[in-house]
Amino acid sequence: MPTASPVKKQNEQSLRTALGHLIDSYGLREKMDELDITTGWDEAVGPMIARHTVSVRLRRGRLTVRVDSAPLRQELTFMREALIEILNRRAGRRVVHEIVLE
């Protein structure tokens, strides 16, 4: 009985690579990034900040976050760089370049 060879042929790719190419070719990468970042926002910032977050959206690397509290908005201003790092680490690559607070 023949056994499968562990050596890849030249045109073979991992499933992860193939799906990545498919997502990029259909222009879905930005939408998937937005979905990943916005759904992970509550987990990344914790329940108190999540409770006061009105909306989160990502467009071309700019994460726009609307909160219902001016003091919280001010506090998040000081946390921008740390939040960018946390969100990008969670995404596995650099997705968020800047955070705009409203």
Sequence and secondary structure as in RCSB ss.txt:
>XXXX:A:sequence
MPTASPVKKQNEQSLRTALGHLIDSYGLREKMDELDITTGWDEAVGPMIARHTVSVRLRRGRLTVRVDSAPLRQE
LTFMREALIEILNRRAGRRVVHEIVLE
>XXXX:A:secstr
     SS  TT   HHHHHHHHHHHTT HHHHHHHHHHHHHHHHH HHHHHTEEEEEEETTEEEEEES HHHHHH
HHHTHHHHHHHHHHHHTS    EEEE 
